[in-house]
């Protein structure tokens, strides 16, 4: 039993690490290697959230489509993750009226 568990563990360590790349906004690809991603199950609007603290970039999946927000402070990300209603917080403070503030410039 111990040998089998050790063999499985060693196999997992030897498996190649593949970074995930997603299409954002239908026009660019983003490598999620530097992002911390979380699948969201407690929101009917937000499905997945990925945040890069060093780059201050947020990627949010809503209805299967990813959108990216730039220069988003870590405090805003933390507030989103702790909000009683993630969808309401996202719509009001990130995507909504203040969304232009976090728009990514090419």
C-alpha positions in Angstrom: 0.0 0.0 0.0 2.8 2.4 0.9 4.7 1.5 -2.2 1.6 2.2 -4.4 1.1 5.6 -2.8 4.8 6.4 -3.2 4.7 5.4 -6.8 1.6 7.6 -7.5 3.2 10.5 -5.7 6.4 10.2 -7.7 4.4 10.0 -10.9 2.6 13.2 -10.0 6.0 14.9 -9.3 7.3 13.8 -12.7 4.3 15.0 -14.6 5.1 18.1 -16.7 3.7 21.4 -15.5 1.6 23.0 -18.3 0.5 26.6 -17.9 -3.0 27.5 -19.0 -3.7 30.0 -21.7 -7.1 31.6 -22.2 -8.7 33.9 -24.7 -9.7 37.2 -23.2 -12.3 39.4 -24.8 -12.2 37.5 -28.0 -9.0 39.2 -29.2 -6.0 38.3 -27.0 -4.5 35.3 -25.3 -3.3 35.4 -21.7 -0.9 32.9 -20.1 -2.2 32.3 -16.5 1.2 31.2 -15.2 1.5 34.2 -12.9 -2.1 34.3 -11.9 -3.8 32.8 -8.9 -7.1 31.3 -10.2 -10.1 30.2 -8.3 -13.3 28.5 -9.6 -16.3 30.3 -8.0 -19.3 28.2 -7.0 -21.1 30.7 -4.7 -22.0 33.2 -7.4 -24.6 33.0 -10.2 -22.7 35.6 -12.2 -19.0 35.1 -11.6 -17.7 31.7 -12.6 -13.9 32.0 -12.2 -11.5 34.7 -11.0 -7.8 34.9 -11.7 -5.6 37.6 -10.2 -1.9 38.5 -10.7 -0.9 40.5 -7.6 2.4 41.7 -9.0 0.9 42.9 -12.3 -2.4 44.0 -10.7 -4.3 42.2 -13.4 -7.7 40.6 -12.9 -9.4 38.1 -15.2 -13.0 37.2 -14.6 -15.1 34.6 -16.3 -18.8 35.5 -16.7 -21.1 33.2 -18.7 -18.1 31.4 -20.1 -16.4 34.5 -21.5 -13.2 36.0 -19.9 -12.7 39.8 -19.4 -9.5 41.4 -18.2 -9.1 44.4 -15.9 -5.8 46.2 -15.3 -4.2 48.2 -12.5 -6.7 46.7 -10.1 -5.5 47.1 -6.5 -5.1 44.0 -4.3 -7.5 45.5 -1.8 -10.3 45.5 -4.5 -9.6 41.9 -5.4 -9.7 40.9 -1.7 -13.0 42.8 -1.3 -14.4 41.0 -4.3 -13.4 37.6 -2.9 -14.9 38.5 0.5 -18.1 40.2 -0.7 -21.4 38.7 0.4 -22.5 39.0 -3.3 -19.6 38.7 -5.7 -21.8 39.5 -8.7 -23.1 42.7 -7.2 -19.6 43.8 -6.0 -18.1 42.9 -9.5 -20.8 44.8 -11.4 -20.7 47.9 -9.1 -17.0 48.2 -8.4 -15.1 46.6 -11.2 -17.2 46.2 -14.4 -19.8 48.8 -13.8 -19.5 52.6 -13.8 -15.9 52.5 -12.6 -15.0 49.8 -15.2 -13.3 52.4 -17.4 -10.9 53.0 -14.6 -9.7 49.4 -14.8 -9.8 49.1 -18.6 -6.7 47.6 -20.0 -4.9 49.9 -22.5 -3.2 48.2 -25.5 
